[in-house]
Amino acid sequence: MKKIEIITSWDDYHPDNYRIAKLLKKYKIPAIFFIQLVVNHEWVGDVKDFIVRSQIQDLSKDFKIGSHTITHPQDLKRLTWQALKDEIKGSKEMLEDMIKKPVNWFCYPRGRYNDLVLSNVVEAGYKYARTTLVGNFKKPQDNFRIKTSLHCYPRKEYGGIDWLDIAKEKLNDKETEYFHLFGHAFEITRDKQWDKLEELFKLINKKI
């Protein structure tokens, strides 16, 4: 049986990112954590800012860290030229200074971007950029428009089918060559999906 290329990625800061990390390590699953540097507009010197930075540094010991911008703008396409540079290049520089490792991944906040945004990502020195699109089970052909396979969330694209059922079907499908799972810790907690997530991780572990 051919191996499936498996990636998981987790967006935003949340205390339960640590809970996800613990499960990832338990089942030996690789991950990228995309964490913005400012939460709720709170900045340097604030207690929450310190907590966010500590989490980034802790997670970087076992997982890749990717940029999700500094402030997580609603739409990068609406920013001024300078603000766009600051969010994309500035976040990369700050993260690399923080974790002392290259930051090669970028995630477009809310998946919103255009050619100008993408060109800034390339110019900043990133090697990969992820969107929020789902439904892709083939190896990506464009490193800066990477589509995911599944979001741990009841999206309209699923047509009412549970995301765990879709995951099980696709992980056992001989045609699946790529499986990129993404999610948000706050959604898993809010929607009480931790048991389902661990069930999926057990299945992924068998495919690695």
C-alpha positions in Angstrom: 0.0 0.0 0.0 1.4 3.4 -1.0 2.2 5.9 1.7 0.0 9.0 2.0 1.8 12.3 2.5 0.2 13.6 5.7 0.4 17.2 7.1 -1.6 18.7 9.9 -1.7 22.5 10.6 -3.3 24.4 13.4 -4.2 28.1 13.3 -4.3 30.9 15.8 -3.3 31.2 19.4 -5.3 29.3 22.0 -4.3 27.7 25.3 -5.5 24.4 24.0 -2.8 24.4 21.3 -0.8 22.6 24.0 -3.5 19.9 24.2 -3.3 19.4 20.5 0.5 19.2 20.7 0.2 16.6 23.4 -2.0 14.4 21.2 0.2 15.0 18.2 3.3 13.8 20.1 1.3 10.8 21.5 0.5 9.6 17.9 3.8 10.8 16.3 2.0 13.2 13.9 3.9 16.1 12.3 2.3 19.6 12.5 2.7 23.2 11.7 1.4 25.8 14.1 0.4 29.1 12.5 0.1 31.6 15.3 -0.4 35.3 15.0 1.9 37.4 17.3 -0.8 39.7 18.7 -4.0 38.5 20.3 -7.0 40.8 20.8 -4.8 43.8 19.9 -2.7 43.2 23.0 1.0 43.9 22.4 4.5 43.9 24.0 4.5 44.0 27.7 1.0 42.6 28.1 0.6 39.4 30.0 -1.2 37.7 27.1 1.6 38.7 24.7 4.1 37.0 26.9 1.9 33.9 27.0 1.6 33.8 23.2 5.3 34.2 22.8 6.0 31.4 25.3 3.6 29.1 23.5 5.3 29.7 20.2 8.7 29.0 21.7 7.5 25.8 23.4 5.8 24.5 20.3 8.8 25.2 18.2 10.8 22.5 20.1 8.7 19.7 18.5 6.8 21.2 15.6 7.2 23.7 12.7 6.1 27.2 13.3 4.5 29.2 10.5 3.5 32.8 10.2 -0.2 33.8 10.5 0.8 37.5 10.3 1.2 39.8 13.3 -2.4 40.9 14.0 -4.4 38.4 11.9 -6.1 41.0 9.6 -9.6 40.1 8.4 -8.4 40.6 4.8 -4.8 41.2 3.7 -6.1 42.5 0.3 -7.4 45.6 2.0 -4.1 46.7 3.7 -1.9 49.5 2.6 1.4 48.6 0.9 3.4 49.2 4.1 1.0 47.4 6.4 1.1 44.4 4.1 4.9 44.3 4.3 4.8 44.6 8.0 2.3 41.8 8.5 4.0 39.3 6.1 7.7 40.1 6.2 7.7 41.6 9.7 6.0 38.5 11.2 8.6 36.2 9.6 11.5 38.2 11.0 9.9 38.4 14.5 9.2 34.7 14.6 12.7 33.7 13.4 14.2 35.9 16.1 12.0 34.3 18.7 12.5 30.7 17.8 16.0 30.9 16.2 14.9 28.7 13.3 13.8 29.4 9.7 10.1 30.2 9.3 9.2 28.8 5.8 5.4 28.5 6.0 2.8 31.2 5.8 -1.0 30.9 6.2 -3.3 33.5 4.7 -5.7 34.8 7.4 -9.2 33.6 6.5 -7.7 32.3 3.3 -8.0 35.8 1.7 -5.3 36.8 -0.7 -4.6 38.1 -4.2 -1.6 38.2 -6.5 -0.1 41.2 -4.6 -0.4 39.4 -1.3 1.1 36.3 -2.8 4.0 38.2 -4.3 4.8 39.7 -0.9 4.8 36.2 0.6 7.3 35.1 -2.0 9.5 38.2 -1.7 9.6 37.8 2.1 11.3 34.5 1.7 8.6 32.0 2.5 8.7 28.6 0.7 5.1 27.6 1.2 1.7 29.3 1.8 -1.5 27.6 2.8 -5.0 28.6 2.0 -8.2 27.6 3.8 -9.7 25.7 0.9 -10.6 22.0 1.5 -11.2 19.0 -0.6 -7.7 18.4 -2.0 -6.3 14.9 -1.8 -3.6 15.2 -4.5 -0.1 16.6 -3.9 -0.1 20.4 -4.3 1.2 21.8 -7.6 1.6 25.4 -6.4 3.6 25.9 -3.2 1.9 29.3 -2.5 -1.7 28.3 -3.0 -1.7 25.1 -1.0 -5.2 23.7 -0.5 -6.0 21.5 2.4 -7.9 18.2 2.5 -10.1 18.6 5.6 -11.0 21.2 8.2 -12.1 19.8 11.6 -15.3 21.7 11.4 -18.8 21.1 9.9 -18.2 23.1 6.7 -20.9 23.6 4.0 -18.6 21.9 1.5 -19.2 18.6 3.3 -22.9 18.5 2.5 -23.9 17.5 6.0 -21.4 14.6 6.2 -19.4 14.5 9.4 -15.8 15.5 9.0 -14.5 12.4 10.8 -16.4 10.2 8.3 -14.9 12.0 5.4 -11.4 11.6 6.9 -11.9 7.9 7.4 -13.1 7.4 3.9 -10.3 9.4 2.3 -7.5 7.9 4.5 -8.6 4.5 3.3 -9.1 5.5 -0.3 -6.4 4.1 -2.6 -6.6 7.2 -4.7 -5.6 9.5 -1.8 -2.0 10.6 -2.1 -2.1 13.7 0.1 -4.0 14.4 3.3 -3.7 17.9 4.9 -5.8 18.3 8.0 -6.2 21.7 9.6 -8.2 23.2 12.4 -8.4 25.5 15.4 -8.0 24.4 19.0 -10.8 26.8 20.1 -13.2 25.1 17.7 -12.3 21.6 18.9 -12.9 22.8 22.5 -16.1 24.8 21.8 -17.7 22.0 19.8 -16.5 19.2 22.2 -14.7 17.4 19.4 -11.6 16.1 21.3 -12.7 12.4 21.3 -13.3 12.6 17.5 -9.9 14.3 17.0 -8.1 11.6 18.9 -9.9 8.9 17.0 -8.7 10.5 13.8 -5.2 10.8 15.1 -5.2 7.1 15.9 -6.1 6.4 12.3 -3.5 8.8 10.9 -0.8 7.1 13.1 -1.4 3.9 11.2 -0.9 5.6 7.9 2.4 7.3 8.7 
